[in-house]
């Protein structure tokens, strides 16, 4: 292991972050927030100094004696894992220096949630509404940077040894990095990401949003991050047009970005055929549509308040039940909530925490599954669910016909046994981490529903959970150790375990 080369790579990533921290400084200056602009500049300076020191002290360790780059898979994995520990730490500096968040742990939680595109927050809705424009922009900008992967940007700028970095940074089981040159693959993803962001900004402007609101919400939508500049989230706008646009782009952001390549080249018919032939996309769409229909009908039959006036208890400060006497309203809230949870975005137009138990459980399961591999969504991914289900059915078939030669097939191709085993192992590891973290959170004093749903929400990068951690609440009352554990779960979910877990294996660091 060339540890000095790893530190050099880490320093370059921190330098990239320092450059990005100048963007919210300009936004703050434009809005007349001079003190906040100074805070961002100081944060960028601190990040730049730390990054430059790492680069300068380790600059001679990046090449072999023959002058070849001394980066291999282990160095790439170590750099990615350490980068996703360092980035939230340095990303927390603007919150602390601007004094918008006083507690270092709270600032770390908010920074981690932003960069991992989780969308959970320790800020109460009233505090979000009171944020200065520069700081609110920075929160959503961290979503956008995390969605595109700041390490992916690093691969574009410093592609030497980039294959290991690229394969570690882009989660999922796709082997796209092995089929094309790393830089071309990374550049293609960035083009798709930026194109979707630009198109969404234009659509939101046409829907009546201001330029600022269109940009920050486009950042959070394409990144499936879920931060909003309003405490009421998307419900603040009260516009079905805005909700429909965001729901569409959230759904598109949950699809494997590699499938959008034909559209970039103008081959629209080929692009639609490729989308339709993708088993993962069909599974993803089927889950979404099924849940939307089921939850909508449950809400309609339930009725909520059914248009009745608030009870005295609600007048004293309780939560008024929504009115679902109309099937149209039930469909509207069901569609947006299912899409935002399954894509692990975390926006809200309705407080699903007061919905019937069936709806709440269905939403948590949707967040557990998540979107597609190669997208900005979190969760187990639809492709893994398809492989695990088909693998289980195959075991049953082999039990009935032990001599039959069969295998798991997807999109007309036979899936390698090693890949099936790796997918099953990931599924087991996910469940194990979820169980252990839920027990740990319960031991810290969280209620069972909050501990379990909070672990799912952070490990799958969903954002809002149930109980006090729901869409109308915040993570502010979670104990300090709980916030640190939630932050760790966010990073584990963002990198899908291995790039972080491997750092704990002693043999990984040996030469």
DOBADO-444243 format. One line per field, with one value per residue (C-alpha): residue number from 1; residue in three letters; x, y negated, z. Coordinates in nm, 2 decimals. Layout:
<rs>
semar = NUM, ...
vexkol = ALA, ...
u = X, ...
v = Y, ...
w = Z, ...
</rs>
This chain:
<rs>
semar = 1, 2, 3, 4, 5, 6, 7, 8, 9, 10, 11, 12, 13, 14, 15, 16, 17, 18, 19, 20, 21, 22, 23, 24, 25, 26, 27, 28, 29, 30, 31, 32, 33, 34, 35, 36, 37, 38, 39, 40, 41, 42, 43, 44, 45, 46, 47, 48, 49, 50, 51, 52, 53, 54, 55, 56, 57, 58, 59, 60, 61, 62, 63, 64, 65, 66, 67, 68, 69, 70, 71, 72, 73, 74, 75, 76, 77, 78, 79, 80, 81, 82, 83, 84, 85, 86, 87, 88, 89, 90, 91, 92, 93, 94, 95, 96, 97, 98, 99, 100, 101, 102, 103, 104, 105, 106, 107, 108, 109, 110, 111, 112, 113, 114, 115, 116, 117, 118, 119, 120, 121, 122, 123, 124, 125, 126, 127, 128, 129, 130, 131, 132, 133, 134, 135, 136, 137, 138, 139, 140, 141, 142, 143, 144, 145, 146, 147, 148, 149, 150, 151, 152, 153, 154, 155, 156, 157, 158, 159, 160, 161, 162, 163, 164, 165, 166, 167, 168, 169, 170, 171, 172, 173, 174, 175, 176, 177, 178, 179, 180, 181, 182, 183, 184, 185, 186, 187, 188, 189, 190, 191, 192, 193, 194, 195, 196, 197, 198, 199, 200, 201, 202, 203, 204, 205, 206, 207, 208, 209, 210, 211, 212, 213, 214, 215, 216, 217, 218, 219, 220, 221, 222, 223, 224, 225, 226, 227, 228, 229, 230, 231, 232, 233, 234, 235, 236, 237, 238, 239, 240, 241, 242, 243, 244, 245, 246, 247, 248, 249, 250, 251, 252, 253, 254, 255, 256, 257, 258, 259, 260, 261, 262, 263, 264, 265, 266, 267, 268, 269, 270, 271, 272, 273, 274, 275, 276, 277, 278, 279, 280, 281, 282, 283, 284, 285, 286, 287, 288, 289, 290, 291, 292, 293, 294, 295, 296, 297, 298, 299, 300, 301, 302, 303, 304, 305, 306, 307, 308, 309, 310, 311, 312, 313, 314, 315, 316, 317, 318, 319, 320, 321, 322, 323, 324, 325, 326, 327, 328, 329, 330, 331, 332, 333, 334, 335, 336, 337, 338, 339, 340, 341, 342, 343, 344, 345, 346, 347, 348, 349, 350, 351, 352, 353, 354, 355, 356, 357, 358, 359, 360, 361, 362, 363, 364, 365, 366, 367, 368, 369, 370, 371, 372, 373, 374, 375, 376, 377, 378, 379, 380, 381, 382, 383, 384, 385, 386, 387, 388, 389, 390, 391, 392, 393, 394, 395, 396, 397, 398, 399, 400, 401, 402, 403, 404, 405, 406, 407, 408, 409, 410, 411, 412, 413, 414, 415, 416, 417, 418, 419, 420, 421, 422, 423, 424, 425, 426, 427, 428, 429, 430, 431, 432, 433, 434, 435, 436, 437, 438, 439, 440, 441, 442, 443, 444, 445, 446, 447, 448, 449, 450, 451, 452, 453, 454, 455, 456, 457, 458, 459, 460, 461, 462, 463, 464, 465, 466, 467, 468, 469, 470, 471, 472, 473, 474, 475, 476, 477, 478, 479, 480, 481, 482, 483, 484, 485, 486, 487, 488, 489, 490, 491, 492, 493, 494, 495, 496, 497, 498, 499, 500, 501, 502, 503, 504, 505, 506, 507, 508, 509, 510, 511
vexkol = UNK, UNK, UNK, UNK, UNK, UNK, UNK, UNK, UNK, UNK, UNK, UNK, UNK, UNK, UNK, UNK, UNK, UNK, UNK, UNK, UNK, UNK, UNK, UNK, UNK, UNK, UNK, UNK, UNK, UNK, UNK, UNK, UNK, UNK, UNK, UNK, UNK, UNK, UNK, UNK, UNK, UNK, UNK, UNK, UNK, UNK, UNK, UNK, UNK, UNK, UNK, UNK, UNK, UNK, UNK, UNK, UNK, UNK, UNK, UNK, UNK, UNK, UNK, UNK, UNK, UNK, UNK, UNK, UNK, UNK, UNK, UNK, UNK, UNK, UNK, UNK, UNK, UNK, UNK, UNK, UNK, UNK, UNK, UNK, UNK, UNK, UNK, UNK, UNK, UNK, UNK, UNK, UNK, UNK, UNK, UNK, UNK, UNK, UNK, UNK, UNK, UNK, UNK, UNK, UNK, UNK, UNK, UNK, UNK, UNK, UNK, UNK, UNK, UNK, UNK, UNK, UNK, UNK, UNK, UNK, UNK, UNK, UNK, UNK, UNK, UNK, UNK, UNK, UNK, UNK, UNK, UNK, UNK, UNK, UNK, UNK, UNK, UNK, UNK, UNK, UNK, UNK, UNK, UNK, UNK, UNK, UNK, UNK, UNK, UNK, UNK, UNK, UNK, UNK, UNK, UNK, UNK, UNK, UNK, UNK, UNK, UNK, UNK, UNK, UNK, UNK, UNK, UNK, UNK, UNK, UNK, UNK, UNK, UNK, UNK, UNK, UNK, UNK, UNK, UNK, UNK, UNK, UNK, UNK, UNK, UNK, UNK, UNK, UNK, UNK, UNK, UNK, UNK, UNK, UNK, UNK, UNK, UNK, UNK, UNK, UNK, UNK, UNK, UNK, UNK, UNK, UNK, UNK, UNK, UNK, UNK, UNK, UNK, UNK, UNK, UNK, UNK, UNK, UNK, UNK, UNK, UNK, UNK, UNK, UNK, UNK, UNK, UNK, UNK, UNK, UNK, UNK, UNK, UNK, UNK, UNK, UNK, UNK, UNK, UNK, UNK, UNK, UNK, UNK, UNK, UNK, UNK, UNK, UNK, UNK, UNK, UNK, UNK, UNK, UNK, UNK, UNK, UNK, UNK, UNK, UNK, UNK, UNK, UNK, UNK, UNK, UNK, UNK, UNK, UNK, UNK, UNK, UNK, UNK, UNK, UNK, UNK, UNK, UNK, UNK, UNK, UNK, UNK, UNK, UNK, UNK, UNK, UNK, UNK, UNK, UNK, UNK, UNK, UNK, UNK, UNK, UNK, UNK, UNK, UNK, UNK, UNK, UNK, UNK, UNK, UNK, UNK, UNK, UNK, UNK, UNK, UNK, UNK, UNK, UNK, UNK, UNK, UNK, UNK, UNK, UNK, UNK, UNK, UNK, UNK, UNK, UNK, UNK, UNK, UNK, UNK, UNK, UNK, UNK, UNK, UNK, UNK, UNK, UNK, UNK, UNK, UNK, UNK, UNK, UNK, UNK, UNK, UNK, UNK, UNK, UNK, UNK, UNK, UNK, UNK, UNK, UNK, UNK, UNK, UNK, UNK, UNK, UNK, UNK, UNK, UNK, UNK, UNK, UNK, UNK, UNK, UNK, UNK, UNK, UNK, UNK, UNK, UNK, UNK, UNK, UNK, UNK, UNK, UNK, UNK, UNK, UNK, UNK, UNK, UNK, UNK, UNK, UNK, UNK, UNK, UNK, UNK, UNK, UNK, UNK, UNK, UNK, UNK, UNK, UNK, UNK, UNK, UNK, UNK, UNK, UNK, UNK, UNK, UNK, UNK, UNK, UNK, UNK, UNK, UNK, UNK, UNK, UNK, UNK, UNK, UNK, UNK, UNK, UNK, UNK, UNK, UNK, UNK, UNK, UNK, UNK, UNK, UNK, UNK, UNK, UNK, UNK, UNK, UNK, UNK, UNK, UNK, UNK, UNK, UNK, UNK, UNK, UNK, UNK, UNK, UNK, UNK, UNK, UNK, UNK, UNK, UNK, UNK, UNK, UNK, UNK, UNK, UNK, UNK, UNK, UNK, UNK, UNK, UNK, UNK, UNK, UNK, UNK, UNK, UNK, UNK, UNK, UNK, UNK, UNK, UNK, UNK, UNK, UNK, UNK, UNK, UNK, UNK, UNK, UNK, UNK, UNK, UNK, UNK, UNK, UNK, UNK, UNK, UNK, UNK, UNK, UNK, UNK, UNK, UNK, UNK
u = 0.00, 0.14, 0.00, 0.17, 0.01, -0.33, -0.28, -0.18, -0.50, -0.70, -0.53, -0.64, -1.00, -1.00, -0.86, -1.15, -1.39, -1.22, -1.28, -1.65, -1.69, -1.62, -1.96, -2.18, -1.96, -2.05, -2.42, -2.39, -2.22, -2.48, -2.75, -2.56, -2.46, -2.10, -2.04, -2.16, -1.95, -1.65, -1.73, -1.74, -1.41, -1.25, -1.38, -1.24, -0.91, -0.89, -0.98, -0.72, -0.44, -0.52, -0.54, -0.22, -0.03, -0.13, -0.03, 0.30, 0.42, 0.34, 0.41, 0.71, 0.53, 0.29, 0.54, 0.74, 1.12, 1.05, 0.82, 0.49, 0.18, 0.19, -0.19, -0.36, -0.70, -0.61, -0.49, -0.81, -1.04, -0.85, -0.87, -1.24, -1.31, -1.10, -1.24, -1.59, -1.48, -1.28, -1.54, -1.82, -1.57, -1.44, -1.79, -1.91, -1.68, -1.92, -2.20, -1.98, -1.79, -2.12, -2.27, -2.58, -2.52, -2.34, -2.27, -1.98, -2.17, -2.48, -2.28, -2.11, -2.45, -2.59, -2.28, -2.28, -2.65, -2.59, -2.29, -2.44, -2.77, -2.96, -3.16, -3.21, -3.17, -3.11, -3.27, -3.64, -3.87, -3.86, -3.48, -3.46, -3.69, -3.46, -3.14, -2.96, -2.97, -2.60, -2.62, -2.94, -2.78, -2.48, -2.70, -2.85, -2.52, -2.37, -2.66, -2.57, -2.20, -2.27, -2.50, -2.25, -1.98, -1.71, -1.46, -1.61, -1.53, -1.18, -1.15, -1.23, -0.97, -0.70, -0.76, -0.43, -0.52, -0.89, -1.03, -1.03, -1.16, -1.44, -1.55, -1.56, -1.74, -2.02, -2.22, -2.41, -2.31, -2.26, -1.93, -1.94, -1.60, -1.44, -1.60, -1.49, -1.21, -1.27, -1.25, -1.50, -1.74, -1.71, -1.75, -2.06, -2.22, -2.13, -2.29, -2.61, -2.62, -2.57, -2.82, -3.09, -3.02, -3.04, -3.36, -3.52, -3.42, -3.59, -3.90, -3.93, -3.88, -4.17, -4.37, -4.33, -4.04, -3.77, -3.43, -3.28, -3.56, -3.54, -3.17, -3.16, -3.45, -3.30, -2.98, -3.16, -3.39, -3.14, -2.91, -3.21, -3.09, -3.41, -3.29, -3.52, -3.49, -3.83, -3.92, -4.24, -4.04, -4.23, -4.56, -4.46, -4.54, -4.89, -4.86, -4.95, -4.75, -4.43, -4.50, -4.56, -4.23, -4.03, -4.19, -4.10, -3.74, -3.70, -3.82, -3.57, -3.29, -3.36, -3.28, -2.93, -2.77, -2.58, -2.91, -2.94, -2.64, -2.84, -3.05, -2.73, -2.64, -2.98, -3.08, -3.42, -3.58, -3.28, -3.28, -3.65, -3.59, -3.29, -3.50, -3.78, -3.55, -3.38, -3.52, -3.41, -3.60, -3.91, -3.89, -3.83, -4.13, -4.35, -4.28, -4.34, -4.67, -4.80, -4.73, -4.88, -5.20, -5.23, -5.14, -5.38, -5.67, -5.59, -5.58, -5.91, -6.09, -5.93, -6.05, -5.84, -6.04, -6.30, -6.34, -6.45, -6.34, -6.04, -6.11, -6.04, -5.71, -5.58, -5.68, -5.45, -5.14, -5.19, -5.15, -5.47, -5.54, -5.54, -5.86, -5.87, -6.23, -6.12, -5.94, -5.76, -5.59, -5.51, -5.34, -5.15, -5.00, -4.95, -4.76, -4.53, -4.46, -4.39, -4.15, -3.97, -3.92, -3.84, -3.58, -3.45, -3.49, -3.68, -3.89, -4.24, -4.58, -4.77, -4.69, -4.71, -4.63, -5.01, -5.11, -5.24, -4.98, -5.00, -4.90, -4.61, -4.47, -4.51, -4.31, -4.03, -4.01, -3.99, -3.70, -3.53, -3.54, -3.44, -3.38, -3.15, -2.78, -2.58, -2.83, -2.81, -3.06, -2.97, -3.12, -3.06, -3.13, -3.39, -3.14, -3.02, -3.38, -3.44, -3.13, -3.21, -3.57, -3.47, -3.19, -3.44, -3.68, -3.39, -3.30, -3.66, -3.65, -3.32, -3.47, -3.75, -3.51, -3.16, -3.00, -3.13, -2.87, -3.02, -2.90, -3.02, -3.09, -3.13, -3.20, -3.14, -2.80, -2.68, -2.57, -2.24, -2.26, -2.00, -2.21, -2.52, -2.32, -2.18, -2.53, -2.67, -2.38, -2.45, -2.81, -2.71, -2.46, -2.72, -2.97, -2.70, -2.59, -2.95, -3.03, -2.72, -2.77, -3.14, -3.05, -2.78, -3.02, -3.29, -3.02, -2.96, -3.33, -3.50, -3.84, -3.86, -4.03, -3.78, -3.48, -3.57, -3.71, -3.42, -3.17, -3.34, -3.37, -3.00, -2.86, -3.07, -3.01, -3.38, -3.39, -3.72, -3.82, -4.12, -4.22, -4.03, -3.79, -4.07, -4.12, -4.26, -3.98, -3.61, -3.31, -3.23, -3.34, -3.14, -2.85, -2.50, -2.39, -2.71, -2.62, -2.27, -2.41, -2.66, -2.38, -2.18, -2.48, -2.52, -2.17, -2.20, -2.51, -2.36, -2.06, -2.24, -2.02, -1.71, -1.50, -1.55, -1.55, -1.23, -1.05, -1.10, -0.93, -0.56, -0.44, -0.57, -0.30, -0.01, 0.24
v = 0.00, -0.34, -0.54, -0.86, -0.83, -0.78, -1.10, -1.29, -1.18, -1.28, -1.62, -1.67, -1.59, -1.84, -2.10, -2.04, -2.09, -2.42, -2.55, -2.45, -2.63, -2.96, -2.92, -2.98, -3.27, -3.44, -3.37, -3.52, -3.83, -3.87, -3.87, -4.12, -3.87, -3.98, -3.80, -3.47, -3.53, -3.58, -3.25, -3.06, -3.22, -3.12, -2.76, -2.74, -2.87, -2.61, -2.33, -2.46, -2.48, -2.13, -1.99, -2.16, -2.04, -1.68, -1.72, -1.90, -1.66, -1.35, -1.49, -1.26, -0.94, -0.93, -0.79, -0.47, -0.47, -0.42, -0.73, -0.54, -0.63, -0.44, -0.41, -0.07, 0.06, 0.06, -0.30, -0.40, -0.23, -0.38, -0.73, -0.70, -0.57, -0.84, -1.11, -1.04, -1.07, -1.40, -1.57, -1.59, -1.71, -2.00, -2.05, -2.12, -2.42, -2.67, -2.59, -2.64, -2.95, -3.12, -3.02, -2.89, -2.56, -2.59, -2.22, -2.05, -1.72, -1.88, -2.05, -1.72, -1.55, -1.82, -1.81, -1.43, -1.43, -1.68, -1.52, -1.17, -1.30, -1.17, -1.48, -1.42, -1.74, -1.85, -2.19, -2.24, -2.37, -2.73, -2.72, -2.62, -2.91, -3.15, -3.04, -3.31, -3.26, -3.17, -2.90, -2.76, -2.75, -2.57, -2.30, -2.22, -2.26, -1.98, -1.76, -1.83, -1.77, -1.45, -1.32, -1.37, -1.24, -1.48, -1.20, -1.14, -1.51, -1.44, -1.15, -1.39, -1.64, -1.39, -1.07, -0.90, -0.57, -0.66, -0.32, -0.21, -0.55, -0.54, -0.18, -0.27, -0.60, -0.48, -0.24, 0.06, 0.38, 0.23, 0.31, 0.00, -0.11, 0.20, 0.16, -0.19, -0.42, -0.56, -0.93, -0.89, -0.70, -0.97, -1.25, -1.09, -1.07, -1.43, -1.54, -1.35, -1.49, -1.85, -1.82, -1.69, -1.97, -2.24, -2.10, -2.08, -2.44, -2.56, -2.36, -2.50, -2.86, -2.80, -2.67, -3.01, -2.95, -3.22, -3.15, -3.09, -2.84, -2.67, -2.62, -2.49, -2.25, -2.13, -2.05, -1.85, -1.67, -1.54, -1.44, -1.28, -1.47, -1.62, -1.94, -2.24, -2.61, -2.60, -2.43, -2.29, -2.15, -2.13, -2.18, -2.54, -2.60, -2.44, -2.38, -2.05, -2.16, -2.19, -1.86, -1.68, -1.83, -1.73, -1.38, -1.32, -1.43, -1.24, -0.92, -0.99, -1.04, -0.70, -0.53, -0.40, -0.71, -0.49, -0.41, -0.78, -0.77, -0.72, -1.03, -1.24, -1.12, -1.19, -0.83, -0.86, -0.54, -0.34, -0.50, -0.42, -0.06, -0.03, -0.16, 0.09, 0.38, 0.31, 0.56, 0.32, 0.03, 0.24, 0.36, 0.01, -0.13, 0.16, 0.11, -0.26, -0.23, 0.05, -0.14, -0.46, -0.28, -0.08, -0.37, -0.61, -0.37, -0.31, -0.68, -0.73, -0.46, -0.59, -0.94, -1.12, -1.41, -1.36, -1.74, -1.76, -2.06, -2.02, -1.85, -2.06, -1.86, -1.97, -2.33, -2.31, -2.23, -1.88, -1.76, -1.80, -1.50, -1.56, -1.55, -1.24, -1.24, -1.31, -1.03, -1.30, -1.44, -1.09, -1.01, -1.34, -1.28, -0.91, -0.97, -1.24, -1.05, -0.72, -0.87, -1.08, -0.79, -0.52, -0.74, -0.83, -1.20, -1.30, -1.59, -1.62, -1.75, -1.56, -1.43, -1.06, -1.00, -1.04, -0.80, -0.45, -0.19, -0.01, -0.33, -0.41, -0.05, -0.05, -0.37, -0.24, 0.07, -0.15, -0.34, -0.01, 0.10, -0.24, -0.32, -0.16, -0.09, -0.37, -0.63, -0.89, -0.70, -0.50, -0.18, 0.18, 0.11, 0.27, 0.48, 0.65, 0.72, 0.88, 1.10, 1.20, 1.29, 1.49, 1.66, 1.76, 1.90, 2.08, 2.25, 2.37, 2.51, 2.69, 2.84, 2.99, 3.08, 3.11, 3.23, 2.94, 2.70, 2.35, 2.00, 1.65, 1.46, 1.09, 0.91, 1.23, 1.29, 1.54, 1.37, 1.51, 1.72, 1.50, 1.19, 1.36, 1.46, 1.11, 0.96, 1.20, 1.12, 0.75, 0.81, 1.01, 0.74, 0.47, 0.65, 0.72, 0.36, 0.25, 0.48, 0.39, 0.02, 0.04, 0.22, -0.04, -0.33, -0.17, -0.13, -0.51, -0.57, -0.60, -0.45, -0.13, -0.29, -0.58, -0.36, -0.12, -0.37, -0.61, -0.34, -0.25, -0.62, -0.69, -0.36, -0.39, -0.77, -0.84, -1.13, -1.15, -0.85, -0.79, -0.94, -1.25, -1.19, -1.22, -1.48, -1.73, -1.67, -1.67, -1.47, -1.75, -1.56, -1.25, -1.19, -1.29, -0.92, -0.86, -1.15, -1.01, -0.66, -0.81, -0.99, -0.67, -0.49, -0.77, -0.72, -0.34, -0.36, -0.61, -0.40, -0.07, 0.06, 0.19, -0.12, -0.20, 0.15, 0.24, -0.04, 0.16, 0.47, 0.48, 0.68, 0.41, 0.17, 0.41, 0.39
w = 0.00, -0.11, 0.18, 0.08, -0.26, -0.09, 0.11, -0.21, -0.38, -0.06, -0.07, -0.43, -0.34, -0.05, -0.29, -0.53, -0.24, -0.15, -0.50, -0.48, -0.14, -0.33, -0.52, -0.21, -0.11, -0.44, -0.38, -0.03, -0.17, -0.44, -0.17, 0.05, 0.32, 0.37, 0.69, 0.55, 0.24, 0.46, 0.64, 0.32, 0.21, 0.54, 0.50, 0.15, 0.28, 0.56, 0.31, 0.06, 0.32, 0.44, 0.09, -0.03, 0.28, 0.20, -0.16, -0.10, 0.17, -0.04, -0.39, -0.45, -0.36, -0.65, -0.91, -0.92, -0.97, -1.34, -1.35, -1.38, -1.17, -0.85, -0.81, -0.80, -0.68, -0.32, -0.33, -0.52, -0.26, 0.03, -0.13, -0.19, 0.16, 0.33, 0.11, 0.22, 0.58, 0.51, 0.29, 0.55, 0.80, 0.59, 0.45, 0.81, 0.84, 0.66, 0.90, 1.21, 1.08, 0.97, 1.32, 1.16, 1.34, 1.67, 1.75, 1.57, 1.57, 1.43, 1.16, 1.07, 1.05, 0.82, 0.60, 0.58, 0.50, 0.22, 0.05, 0.08, -0.07, 0.23, 0.30, 0.68, 0.88, 1.24, 1.15, 1.24, 0.97, 1.12, 1.12, 0.76, 0.66, 0.86, 0.68, 0.48, 0.11, 0.09, 0.35, 0.21, -0.13, 0.02, 0.17, -0.16, -0.34, -0.12, -0.24, -0.60, -0.54, -0.36, -0.63, -0.90, -0.67, -0.58, -0.63, -0.97, -1.05, -0.92, -1.16, -1.45, -1.33, -1.22, -1.41, -1.33, -1.16, -1.20, -1.28, -0.91, -0.80, -1.06, -0.98, -0.61, -0.65, -0.89, -0.68, -0.83, -1.00, -1.35, -1.51, -1.73, -1.61, -1.76, -2.10, -2.18, -2.08, -1.74, -1.83, -2.12, -1.89, -1.62, -1.87, -2.01, -1.66, -1.59, -1.92, -1.84, -1.48, -1.59, -1.88, -1.65, -1.40, -1.67, -1.82, -1.47, -1.39, -1.72, -1.64, -1.28, -1.42, -1.65, -1.36, -1.18, -0.95, -0.90, -1.04, -0.70, -0.60, -0.94, -0.91, -0.55, -0.59, -0.92, -0.73, -0.47, -0.72, -0.97, -0.69, -0.52, -0.21, -0.08, 0.08, 0.03, 0.10, 0.28, 0.60, 0.45, 0.16, -0.17, 0.01, 0.04, -0.32, -0.32, -0.69, -0.86, -1.16, -0.95, -0.79, -1.12, -1.27, -0.96, -0.94, -1.31, -1.27, -0.94, -1.12, -1.41, -1.17, -1.02, -1.35, -1.44, -1.61, -1.85, -2.02, -2.12, -2.35, -2.68, -2.60, -2.57, -2.92, -3.06, -3.10, -2.93, -3.06, -2.96, -2.61, -2.55, -2.67, -2.43, -2.14, -2.21, -2.25, -1.91, -1.65, -1.37, -1.52, -1.56, -1.20, -1.08, -1.27, -1.17, -0.80, -0.83, -1.01, -0.79, -0.47, -0.60, -0.68, -0.36, -0.13, -0.31, -0.27, 0.10, 0.16, -0.03, 0.17, 0.49, 0.41, 0.67, 0.80, 0.52, 0.51, 0.87, 1.08, 1.31, 1.65, 1.96, 2.02, 1.68, 1.75, 2.06, 1.84, 1.72, 1.36, 1.16, 0.94, 0.56, 0.37, 0.14, 0.05, -0.31, -0.50, -0.69, -0.38, -0.26, -0.60, -0.59, -0.25, -0.31, -0.64, -0.50, -0.17, -0.33, -0.59, -0.34, -0.10, -0.35, -0.53, -0.18, -0.25, 0.07, -0.04, 0.12, 0.02, 0.29, 0.64, 0.57, 0.94, 1.01, 0.73, 0.80, 0.91, 0.57, 0.39, 0.63, 0.60, 0.23, 0.20, 0.42, 0.21, -0.10, 0.05, 0.14, -0.23, -0.37, -0.74, -1.00, -1.00, -1.16, -1.06, -0.78, -0.57, -0.26, -0.12, -0.21, -0.58, -0.80, -0.98, -0.66, -0.56, -0.90, -0.87, -0.51, -0.60, -0.91, -0.72, -0.45, -0.71, -0.87, -0.54, -0.51, -0.87, -0.80, -0.49, -0.71, -1.00, -0.85, -1.18, -1.39, -1.51, -1.46, -1.38, -1.31, -1.63, -1.68, -2.01, -2.19, -2.05, -1.78, -1.46, -1.34, -1.02, -0.86, -0.92, -0.78, -0.47, -0.43, -0.46, -0.20, 0.03, 0.00, 0.08, 0.39, 0.50, 0.45, 0.67, 0.94, 0.96, 0.97, 1.26, 1.46, 1.41, 1.50, 1.83, 1.90, 1.84, 2.06, 2.33, 2.31, 2.40, 2.06, 2.02, 1.82, 1.52, 1.52, 1.56, 1.29, 1.04, 1.11, 1.04, 0.71, 0.62, 0.67, 0.54, 0.22, 0.20, 0.21, 0.46, 0.65, 0.86, 1.10, 1.43, 1.54, 1.25, 0.99, 0.72, 0.97, 1.23, 1.25, 1.39, 1.64, 1.95, 1.87, 2.12, 2.01, 1.97, 1.76, 1.53, 1.48, 1.41, 1.16, 0.99, 0.96, 0.82, 0.55, 0.43, 0.44, 0.23, -0.01, -0.08, -0.04, 0.24, 0.08, 0.03, 0.40, 0.56, 0.37, 0.57, 0.88, 0.75, 0.86, 0.56, 0.33, 0.46, 0.44, 0.16
</rs>
